[in-house]
Amino acid sequence: MKVQPITTPHFGYDGRGPSLTRWIHDRDCVLPGTDKGRKKLPGHIIGAEHTEGWVVFQGLQVLQTVPEEVHSDWFFDLLPSGTKHTGVYEVIGSAWKASFNQQHLADQRHFILVFYDDLVEVLCSSLVFGSGTFQIHEHPELSYYGA
């Protein structure tokens, strides 16, 4: 197993990450009019908004939130020597990912995001970051039903 930092201007880290302010749900990713005749989405979490912007977990399969004070920060020990901490990491060869049924996880990756008070681990295909408040009309490419 190895850990790689991910650098983005939309997620700052100075020993503690940005504060998680709200979860982004599937219902937040529906462009007006694209859900006509469809059943209302269940409200599943698909991303997070924080004090410096937002992140969408594309293709999310698994999400785990752990309070910062009880997490062991085990992944820091797997970073290459001299690596700059970014608050966002990808775990390659993840034992956690391997512990799940692999039927739907072939294209999934294990990411860790270090927020101020929470550590969020996800299995998803990719992370999409942005600044400001998440508004689907500003990012129609992320629409649940397409534009």
ZALUMDREN-90348 format. One record per atom (N, C-alpha, C): x, z, y. Coordinates in steps of 0.05 Angstrom, whole numbers, padded with zeros to 5 digits, always signed. Atoms other than C-alpha are relative to their C-alpha. Example, Ala and Ser with C-alpha at 12.3 -4.5 7.8 and 13.67 -1.06 7.14 Angstrom:
REM residues 2
+00018+00000-00024+00246+00156-00090+00018+00000+00024-00016-00001-00024+00273+00143-00021-00015+00014+00022
***
This chain:
REM residues 147
+00017+00000-00023+00000+00000+00000+00018+00000+00025-00015-00001-00026+00024-00014+00071-00021-00002+00022+00017-00001-00023-00006-00006+00140+00012-00017+00022-00009+00016-00023-00001-00055+00198-00017+00007+00024+00015-00005-00024-00020-00039+00269-00012-00026+00011+00013+00023-00012-00068-00086+00305-00001+00006+00030-00002-00003-00029-00057-00095+00380-00023-00016+00013+00021+00013-00016-00115-00111+00427-00001+00014+00027+00003-00013-00026-00124-00098+00501-00026+00015+00003+00026-00013-00001-00194-00073+00485-00002+00026-00015-00001-00026+00014-00172-00010+00449+00026+00014+00006-00024-00014-00008-00123+00037+00481+00006+00024-00018-00008-00023+00016-00084+00091+00445+00024+00014+00013-00022-00015-00011-00041+00145+00476+00004+00026-00015-00001-00024+00017-00040+00194+00418-00028+00007-00009+00028-00002+00007-00116+00195+00417-00013-00025+00011+00013+00025-00008-00161+00135+00421-00022+00004+00020+00022-00002-00019-00220+00120+00466-00023+00015-00013+00024-00014+00010-00285+00160+00459-00021-00019-00010+00022+00015+00011-00338+00131+00414-00025+00008+00015+00024-00006-00016-00400+00126+00458-00026-00006-00014+00024+00007+00015-00451+00092+00413+00006-00020-00022-00002+00020+00021-00460+00052+00350-00014-00025+00008+00014+00026-00004-00478-00022+00355-00014-00005-00026+00016+00005+00023-00534-00039+00307-00007-00030-00003+00007+00028+00005-00557-00105+00275-00021-00009+00020+00021+00007-00020-00617-00104+00323+00012-00006+00027-00014+00006-00026-00568-00106+00382+00011-00028+00000-00013+00026+00003-00544-00174+00356-00021-00022-00005+00021+00020+00003-00609-00213+00360-00005-00012+00028+00006+00014-00025-00615-00265+00415-00030-00002+00003+00029+00003-00004-00685-00266+00445-00010-00026-00011+00012+00024+00011-00729-00315+00407+00010-00009-00026-00011+00010+00025-00684-00324+00347-00012+00015-00024+00011-00016+00022-00722-00272+00306-00030-00006-00004+00029+00007+00002-00791-00305+00313-00008-00005-00029+00010+00003+00027-00829-00298+00248+00016+00015-00021-00017-00014+00019-00776-00254+00217-00007+00030+00001+00004-00029+00002-00782-00182+00193+00021+00014+00018-00019-00015-00017-00750-00131+00241+00023+00009-00016-00025-00009+00014-00678-00115+00222-00001+00030-00003+00001-00029+00006-00667-00046+00192+00015+00018+00018-00014-00018-00018-00620-00020+00245+00027+00009-00011-00026-00007+00011-00555-00019+00205+00022-00001+00021-00023+00000-00017-00491-00003+00241+00017-00025-00006-00018+00023+00003-00448-00065+00253+00024+00001+00019-00022-00002-00018-00400-00041+00306-00001+00026+00016-00001-00024-00017-00382+00012+00358+00007-00007+00028-00007+00002-00028-00380+00017+00433+00016+00025+00007-00017-00023-00007-00327+00061+00464+00006-00002+00030-00005-00001-00029-00302+00080+00533+00017-00023+00011-00016+00022-00010-00256+00019+00536-00011-00027-00008+00012+00025+00009-00302-00034+00506-00016+00003-00025+00015+00000+00025-00331-00050+00438+00015-00015-00022-00011+00013+00023-00315-00073+00368-00023-00006-00019+00020+00007+00021-00360-00110+00318+00015-00004-00026-00011+00002+00027-00345-00103+00244-00013-00023-00014+00012+00023+00012-00359-00173+00219+00000+00002-00031+00003-00001+00029-00385-00176+00147+00003+00028-00011-00004-00028+00008-00387-00100+00143-00013+00006-00028+00010-00009+00026-00394-00073+00072+00000+00031-00002-00002-00029+00002-00371+00000+00078+00010+00011+00026-00008-00014-00024-00365+00048+00136+00002+00029-00006-00004-00028+00004-00337+00118+00135+00009+00012+00026-00009-00014-00024-00332+00165+00195+00009+00028-00008-00012-00026+00006-00288+00226+00191+00008+00014+00026-00008-00014-00024-00280+00279+00246+00031+00001+00001-00029+00001-00004-00209+00274+00274+00014+00025-00010-00014-00025+00008-00193+00347+00260+00002+00004-00030-00002-00004+00029-00204+00341+00185+00014-00024-00014-00013+00023+00013-00172+00273+00172+00030+00005-00002-00028-00006+00005-00102+00275+00144+00020-00019+00014-00018+00021-00012-00074+00214+00182+00021-00010-00020-00017+00009+00021-00043+00193+00116+00013-00027+00005-00009+00028-00005-00036+00121+00140+00023-00001+00019-00024+00000-00018+00015+00140+00194+00026+00000-00016-00025-00001+00017+00065+00154+00138+00007-00027-00012-00004+00026+00012+00057+00082+00114+00008-00022+00021-00008+00019-00021+00073+00049+00181+00030-00005-00001-00028+00005-00001+00140+00014+00186+00014+00018+00021-00015-00017-00018+00193+00057+00220+00001-00013+00028-00002+00009-00027+00191+00051+00296-00025-00014+00010+00025+00014-00007+00121+00021+00297-00014+00014+00023+00016-00011-00022+00082+00031+00362-00028+00005-00010+00028-00007+00008+00016+00066+00350-00019-00015+00018+00019+00016-00015-00043+00023+00371-00029+00012-00002+00026-00011+00004-00103+00063+00345-00018-00017-00018+00014+00018+00018-00126+00004+00302+00020-00010-00021-00019+00007+00022-00094-00010+00234-00015-00014-00022+00009+00012+00024-00103-00053+00173+00016+00011-00023-00013-00011+00024-00088-00023+00105+00001-00023-00021-00004+00021+00020-00060-00075+00057+00004+00013-00027-00002-00012+00027-00068-00061-00017-00013+00027-00002+00014-00026-00003-00118-00005-00002-00011+00011-00026+00011-00014+00023-00132+00045-00057-00030+00006+00005+00028-00006-00007-00197+00063-00020-00017-00025-00006+00015+00025+00006-00221-00010-00023-00002-00004-00030+00000+00004+00029-00201-00014-00097-00019+00019-00014+00018-00019+00013-00245+00047-00111-00029-00009-00001+00027+00010+00000-00308+00007-00098-00004-00023-00019+00007+00024+00016-00343-00046-00140+00009-00024+00015-00013+00023-00014-00304-00109-00122-00018-00025+00002+00016+00023+00001-00362-00157-00132-00004-00013+00028+00005+00011-00027-00375-00165-00057+00023+00005+00020-00022-00008-00018-00307-00145-00030+00024-00019+00000-00023+00018+00002-00262-00205-00044+00012-00008+00027-00009+00008-00027-00258-00226+00029+00001+00023+00020+00001-00023-00018-00261-00156+00057+00028+00012+00004-00026-00013-00007-00204-00119+00092-00006+00029+00008+00003-00029-00007-00193-00044+00103+00012+00005+00027-00009-00006-00027-00188-00025+00176-00005+00030+00006+00003-00027-00009-00179+00043+00208+00002-00001+00031+00001-00002-00029-00198+00057+00281+00001+00029+00007-00004-00028-00008-00174+00122+00313-00013+00003+00027+00013-00007-00025-00224+00144+00365+00008+00028+00008-00009-00026-00010-00216+00207+00407-00007+00023-00018+00008-00022+00018-00256+00253+00361-00007-00009-00028+00009+00010+00026-00271+00208+00302+00020-00021-00010-00015+00021+00013-00233+00165+00253-00020-00016-00015+00019+00018+00013-00272+00105+00229+00015-00019-00019-00011+00019+00019-00254+00067+00166-00021-00019-00008+00019+00020+00008-00288+00002+00149+00012-00020-00019-00006+00024+00016-00287-00052+00097-00017-00022+00011+00014+00022-00012-00305-00116+00132+00018-00024+00000-00017+00024+00001-00280-00187+00138+00018-00002+00024-00017+00001-00024-00254-00181+00210-00012+00019+00021+00008-00015-00024-00258-00142+00275-00001-00018+00024+00002+00015-00025-00282-00173+00340-00002+00021+00022-00001-00019-00022-00264-00135+00403-00009-00013+00026+00008+00009-00027-00291-00141+00474+00002+00022+00020-00001-00020-00021-00291-00105+00540-00028+00005+00012+00026-00006-00012-00348-00072+00578-00020+00010-00020+00023-00007+00017-00416-00058+00548-00007-00024-00017+00007+00022+00018-00436-00099+00488-00028-00011+00007+00025+00014-00006-00490-00150+00507+00000-00026-00016+00000+00023+00017-00509-00202+00456-00002-00027+00015+00002+00026-00015-00527-00255+00508+00027-00009+00011-00027+00008-00008-00454-00253+00530+00017-00009-00023-00015+00008+00024-00431-00265+00458-00019-00012-00021+00020+00012+00019-00482-00312+00425+00013-00007-00027-00013+00006+00026-00430-00328+00371-00002+00023-00020+00003-00023+00017-00442-00258+00344-00030+00006-00007+00029-00003+00005-00518-00267+00340-00006+00001-00030+00007-00004+00028-00548-00244+00275-00012-00025-00012+00014+00024+00010-00591-00307+00268+00012-00026+00010-00012+00024-00012-00546-00355+00305-00014-00006+00027+00010+00006-00027-00557-00384+00374-00022-00021-00001
***
